[in-house]
Amino acid sequence: MTFLRHSSRHVHHTVADHVEAGLAALSWTNAATTPFGSPVVTFDRTRSAADFLVPGVTPSGLKAGLVCITLGNEFQPDPEEMGSGLHVVELPIFVDVFMDVDAHAQTLAEDARDIFLGRQAFWPKRFIPVVNQATSTAVPGWSIEFDDVERDRPEHSFALAWQVVKATAMVRYQEVNE
């Protein structure tokens, strides 16, 4: 077994794929079926909400229906059990939701939260396998469990409603050097 090179990038895209597929299954990407007549959702994996935080400036890329899925800082992995080689690394995940009104932002954010909590019929679990983005296959022995899931409404001065879902991706894998 070899270590998954660029593992945090694979984790980020695995989680983003999971959230995007979940929101599509919940009709957020189809104009004819969006919940409560809200705007259609589009996704961005390359920018975080921080990219839009310029005081007094309304960013040109910020629009109703935008969902930014980003990965936070990676911390030192911890061994799960003494001598087993099984490790876990905690990676913060952020799903920033921008909508036309707060009710739509809250509804969308609650659906994103419920995807992490395994409350949807299409994936009723709090864990997913890590997918190798080069081969589109599950990485043997690598899994993601979602923990510390919460929804928040940041203070801001945008003309849009903004909510964020924060989760910790607990990535478990077998360390190869042990």
N, C-alpha and C positions, 0 to 999 in steps of 0.2 A: 504494500500500500504506500502511495506517495501522498504528500500533503497537497491540498488543493491550492494551486498558485492563484494569487489575487482573490483569496477567499471572500473578503468583505464585499468585493464587487459582485461576486456570484450570489452572495446572500442578499445584497441590496436589490438586484434584479429579480431574484426569486420572490422576495416579498412584494415588490412592485407588481410583478406578474399576477401574484395571488390577489392583491387588492384590486387591480384593474379587472381581472376576470370576475371577482366577486361583485364589484359595482356594476359591471355589464350584466351579470345574471340578475341583478336587482333592478334592471331597466334604467340605469342612470345614463347610458350612452345612446339611447334612442329617443329622438325628439317626440315621437308619438306616445311614449310610455313613461317619461320621467315622472317620478313621484310629485304630486301636488303641482304639476305644471311648471316645475323648476327648470332652469337652463340645463342643456345637455352638458355632460362632463367631458373635459379633455384632460389629458395627463401630461405631466412634465417630470422627468426623473433627473434632469440636469440642474435645475435651479431650486434653491430652498426659499422659504418665505423671507429669510434674511436678505436675499438679493433684491427684494422689493422695498426694504425699509430705508428709504431715503427721505428724511424729513422735508415736508412741504412739496414733495414731488409725487405725482401719480404716475407710476411706471406704465410704459406703453404695453407691456406684455401681461399686465394684470387685468383679468376679465372675469366676469361671472361664469362659474362652471369650471374654473381651473383647479386642479388637484395636483399639488407638488408632493412627491414621495421621495424623501431623502433619508440618508443614513448619517447618524451622528458619529462621534469619536469612538474609536475602538480602544478598549482597555486590555490589560494583561489577562490572558487566559488563566483559569484556575483548574487544578485537577479535581475531578469529581470524586474519585476514590483513590486511596493510597495504593500506588503500584499498578493500577489497572491501565494507565495510559489514557483513560477517558478524560477529556478536558471540556470546559465550557467557557465561552467568551460571551460577554453581554454587549450587544450592539443596540444603541437607541435608534428607533425608527420614528420618523415624523411624517404625518399625512396632513398637510395644510390644505384647507378647503376654503375657496373664495366663491361666494354666491351673491346674488342680487339682494336678497333680504336675509335677516338672521334666521328666520324659521327654516328656510331652505338649507342654509349652512348647517344648522343644527341637525336636520333630518339626514343630510348626507354624512355628516361626521358620525352620527349614531350608527348608520349602516357600516361605515368603515370600522368603527369600534367593535361592532358585533361580528364582523368578519374575523378580526383578531381573536375574539373570545369564542369563536366556534359556534355561534348562535344561528348560523344559516344552514338551510337544508343541503345546499350543494357541497359544503365542507363543514360538518358538525364536530370539528376538532380544533384544539388550540395549538396544533403543531403541523408542520409541513416538512417534506424532505427538501434539502438543498439541491438545486438543479444546476448542473454545469452548463453555463450559457454557451459554451463552444460546441457542445454535443447535444444539448437539450435532453439530457438524461439525468436521473437522480444520482447523486454522489453516494456511493455505498458508505454507510456508517455516519453520515452527516445529517443532522436534523435541526429544525428551528422550532422552539416552543415560545409562545408569546406570553409575556408576563408584564405586570405593572401597567396595564392598559388603562388610559384615562383620556377624557375629552376635556378641552379647555377653550375658553374664548379670550384670546390675547387682546390687550388694549392696543388700539391703533387709530390712525387718522385717515384711513382709506374710505372711499365712497362705497365700498363693498363690505359685505359681512364676511368675517374671517373666523374660522374655528380650526383647531388643530387636535389631532388624535396622536397621542404619544404612546409608544409601546417599547418594551425591551425585548429584543430578539435574543433568546438564550440559545446560542448555537453550540451544539454538542458534536464532538468529533474525536477520533482516536489519534492521539499525538504519535507521530512516526519515530521520534527520537527517544522513545522510552523503552 
